[in-house]
Amino acid sequence: IANNGMAATKAIISMKNWAYLELGLENVLEFVVMATRDDLDANAEFIRLADTFVEVPSGKNYFNYANVDLICETAKAQKVDAVWPGWGHASENPDLPRKLKALDIAFIGPTANVMSVLGDKICANILAQTAGVPSIPWSGDGLTADLTDEGTIPDETFKKGCVFTADDAIACAERIGYPVMVKASEGGGGKGIRMCASKDEIEANFPQVQAEAPPGSPVFVMQLCTGARHIEVQIMGDMHGNAVALNGRDCSTQRRFQKIFEEGPPAIVPKDTFTEMERAAQRLTQNL
């Protein structure tokens, strides 16, 4: 279990419950967890639930739970069959499934290619349009693409969805209509995103978006959807091309572009509308 706290605790309890209900054996799975000194000093519950723990460095998460090389070294040393990443930390880093595959260790989650293409906001929007998912106007309006043999969007198509200068962003905004959001494709956590209602605001905000995102991150422009709610569909797919929607949640309560809490099911959405959202999410997943 390459995580700690609530994520690790819920994972272990859920898997033990599944094993008991399906196999009649609660302890058929053996759990190895990573634990920092802080976790050990706190006598964290996930450590008590595990069969084995491996102490890892304390400090920021790139020293421990977000450190792909450390996770892989620990998994290899403990001779585990699979790694579950939880959420946050290294869970969305495509290097983790890629390196685990080279070690012949299963990754419980998406493949590296799927993670890369859906983790990038421009790629994800192009794929959504390809799958017939309704999209609001943006700098990549109408772009569709089939994935390459490497599981990526063709570079030529990808670049058509980007804006490279403030002038590019202004031209796009005048085409799709103000107000707009100028966003870094690799931004996140409320960083690399600015609302702009005029040409002057784009000129002022474009450098800030670039500065807050990782160096070289592509930038795109999307029409601001006002009076909206943030509704997510929970989707699960397997390696055989099957996908199922597992209901969803309303994540509209936010501060500084970050979710504070999530409400499920999303009762505010009309049933027919949400059913179509679930079908659209399935189409997108199956297109991968």
C-alpha positions in Angstrom: 0.0 0.0 0.0 1.8 3.1 -1.3 -0.1 5.5 0.8 -1.0 6.4 4.4 -3.8 7.7 6.6 -7.4 7.3 5.6 -6.5 6.0 2.1 -4.4 3.1 3.4 -6.9 2.3 6.2 -9.9 2.2 3.9 -8.0 0.1 1.3 -7.0 -2.6 3.8 -10.4 -2.8 5.5 -12.2 -2.9 2.1 -9.9 -5.6 0.7 -10.2 -7.7 3.8 -14.0 -7.4 3.7 -14.0 -8.5 0.1 -11.8 -11.5 0.7 -14.1 -12.6 3.6 -17.3 -12.2 1.6 -16.0 -13.7 -1.6 -13.5 -16.3 -0.4 -14.5 -16.8 3.2 -10.9 -16.0 4.2 -10.3 -12.6 5.9 -6.5 -13.0 5.9 -5.9 -14.4 2.5 -4.3 -11.2 1.4 -1.1 -10.0 3.1 -0.6 -6.2 3.4 2.7 -4.4 3.4 2.6 -0.6 4.2 5.1 2.2 4.0 5.3 4.2 7.2 7.1 7.4 8.1 8.4 8.0 11.7 5.5 10.5 12.1 3.0 7.7 11.3 4.8 5.3 13.7 4.9 7.8 16.5 1.2 8.4 16.0 0.4 4.7 16.1 -1.5 5.1 12.9 -4.4 2.7 12.4 -3.3 1.6 8.9 0.0 0.3 10.4 -1.9 -1.8 13.0 -4.1 -3.2 10.2 -1.1 -4.2 8.0 0.9 -7.4 8.3 4.2 -5.7 7.7 5.4 -2.1 7.6 8.5 -0.7 6.0 9.8 2.6 7.5 10.5 5.3 5.0 11.9 8.8 5.3 9.7 11.5 6.9 9.2 15.0 5.5 7.6 16.1 2.2 5.8 13.4 0.2 8.5 13.3 -2.5 10.7 11.7 0.2 8.2 8.9 0.8 4.7 8.3 -0.6 5.2 10.3 -3.8 8.7 8.8 -4.4 8.2 6.4 -7.3 11.7 4.9 -7.1 11.3 4.3 -3.3 7.9 2.7 -3.9 9.3 0.3 -6.5 12.4 -0.5 -4.4 10.2 -1.3 -1.4 7.8 -3.4 -3.5 10.7 -5.4 -5.0 12.4 -6.0 -1.7 9.1 -7.2 -0.1 8.4 -9.4 -3.1 4.8 -8.1 -3.3 2.4 -9.1 -6.1 0.7 -5.7 -6.5 0.9 -2.1 -5.5 -2.2 0.0 -4.6 -1.4 3.8 -4.8 -4.5 5.3 -3.1 -5.1 8.9 -4.0 -2.8 11.9 -4.1 0.9 11.3 -3.7 2.1 9.1 -6.6 -1.3 7.8 -7.7 -1.4 9.9 -10.8 2.3 9.6 -11.8 2.5 7.5 -14.9 6.1 6.5 -14.1 4.8 4.3 -11.2 2.8 1.8 -13.3 5.5 1.9 -16.0 8.3 1.0 -13.6 6.2 -1.5 -11.7 5.4 -3.3 -15.0 9.1 -3.6 -15.7 9.5 -5.3 -12.3 6.6 -7.6 -13.2 4.5 -6.2 -10.3 0.9 -5.4 -10.9 -0.3 -1.8 -10.5 -3.9 -1.6 -9.1 -5.0 1.4 -11.3 -4.9 2.7 -14.8 -2.1 2.0 -17.2 0.7 4.6 -17.7 -0.7 5.6 -21.1 -4.2 6.1 -19.8 -3.0 8.0 -16.9 -0.8 10.3 -19.1 -3.5 11.1 -21.6 -6.3 11.7 -19.1 -4.0 13.5 -16.7 -3.3 16.1 -19.3 -6.3 18.5 -19.6 -5.8 19.2 -23.3 -5.5 15.5 -24.2 -8.5 14.7 -22.1 -10.7 17.3 -23.8 -9.7 16.1 -27.3 -10.5 12.5 -26.2 -13.8 13.6 -24.8 -14.7 15.2 -28.1 -13.6 12.1 -30.0 -16.0 10.0 -27.8 -18.9 12.4 -28.5 -18.9 13.9 -25.0 -20.5 17.4 -25.0 -17.8 20.0 -24.4 -18.0 23.8 -23.9 -16.1 26.1 -26.3 -12.3 26.1 -25.9 -9.1 26.6 -27.9 -9.3 23.0 -29.2 -13.0 23.2 -30.4 -13.8 20.3 -32.7 -10.5 18.5 -32.5 -10.7 14.7 -32.5 -7.9 12.1 -32.6 -7.1 8.4 -32.4 -4.4 7.5 -30.0 -1.0 6.6 -31.4 0.6 3.2 -30.8 2.3 4.8 -27.8 -1.1 5.7 -26.4 -0.8 9.4 -26.9 -2.5 12.2 -28.8 -0.7 13.0 -32.1 1.6 16.0 -31.5 0.2 18.0 -34.4 -3.4 17.6 -33.1 -2.3 18.4 -29.5 -0.6 21.7 -30.5 -3.8 22.8 -32.2 -5.5 22.9 -28.8 -2.8 25.0 -27.2 -2.2 28.8 -27.0 1.4 29.8 -27.0 1.2 33.5 -26.4 -1.1 36.1 -24.8 -2.1 37.2 -28.4 -3.1 33.6 -29.2 -5.2 33.5 -26.0 -6.8 36.9 -26.9 -7.7 35.7 -30.4 -9.3 32.5 -29.0 -11.2 34.4 -26.3 -12.6 36.8 -29.0 -13.7 33.7 -31.0 -15.4 31.8 -28.2 -16.5 34.8 -26.1 -15.6 36.3 -22.8 -15.3 35.6 -19.9 -12.7 32.8 -20.3 -10.4 30.7 -18.1 -6.8 30.6 -19.1 -5.4 27.3 -17.8 -2.1 25.5 -17.7 -2.6 21.9 -18.8 -0.2 20.6 -16.1 -1.5 22.9 -13.4 -3.6 21.8 -10.4 -4.5 22.5 -6.9 -5.8 26.0 -7.8 -2.5 26.9 -9.5 -2.0 27.8 -13.2 -5.6 29.1 -13.7 -7.0 32.6 -14.1 -10.4 34.0 -15.0 -10.2 36.7 -17.7 -13.0 39.0 -18.8 -11.1 41.2 -21.2 -8.1 41.5 -23.4 -6.2 43.5 -20.7 -6.8 40.8 -18.1 -5.5 38.1 -20.5 -2.3 40.2 -21.1 -1.8 40.6 -17.3 -2.7 37.0 -16.3 -1.1 34.9 -19.1 2.4 35.2 -17.6 1.1 34.4 -14.1 -0.5 31.2 -15.4 2.8 30.1 -17.0 4.8 31.0 -13.9 2.6 28.9 -11.6 2.7 25.8 -13.7 5.6 23.4 -14.2 8.1 24.8 -16.7 7.0 24.2 -20.3 3.4 23.3 -19.4 1.1 23.8 -22.4 -1.6 26.4 -21.9 -5.2 26.5 -23.2 -8.3 28.7 -23.1 -11.8 27.6 -22.2 -15.0 29.5 -22.0 -16.1 30.2 -18.4 -19.2 28.3 -17.5 -21.0 30.5 -15.0 -23.7 29.4 -12.6 -22.5 25.8 -13.0 -22.1 22.9 -10.6 -19.1 20.6 -10.5 -20.5 17.1 -11.0 -18.3 14.1 -11.3 -19.0 10.6 -12.6 -17.2 7.7 -10.9 -16.0 5.3 -13.6 -14.2 2.0 -13.5 -12.7 0.2 -16.5 -10.7 -3.0 -17.0 -7.9 -4.1 -19.3 -10.5 -5.8 -21.6 -12.2 -2.6 -22.7 -15.2 -2.9 -20.3 -16.3 0.2 -18.3 -19.0 0.8 -15.7 -20.3 4.0 -14.1 -20.5 3.8 -10.3 -22.8 6.8 -9.7 -21.2 10.2 -9.0 -20.9 13.1 -6.7 -21.4 16.9 -6.4 -18.1 18.7 -5.8 -19.4 22.2 -6.2 -18.4 23.5 -2.7 -15.0 24.8 -3.4 -12.5 27.5 -2.2 -9.8 28.8 -4.5 -10.6 26.2 -7.2 -10.2 23.3 -4.7 -13.0 21.0 -3.4 -13.8 21.3 0.2 -16.2 18.4 0.4 -18.0 16.0 -2.0 -21.7 15.0 -1.8 -23.0 11.7 -3.2 -25.1 10.9 -4.9 -25.5 14.2 -6.8 -29.2 14.6 -6.1 -29.3 18.1 -7.7 -28.9 16.6 -11.2 -32.1 15.4 -13.0 -32.0 11.6 -13.4 -32.1 11.6 -17.2 -29.3 14.1 -17.4 -27.1 12.2 -15.1 -27.8 8.9 -16.9 -26.5 10.5 -20.1 -23.5 11.8 -18.2 -22.7 8.3 -17.1 -23.0 7.0 -20.6 -20.7 9.7 -21.9 -18.2 8.8 -19.3 -18.4 5.1 -20.3 -17.8 6.1 -24.0 -14.8 8.1 -23.1 -13.3 5.3 -21.0 -14.0 2.6 -23.6 -12.3 4.8 -26.3 -9.0 4.3 -24.4 
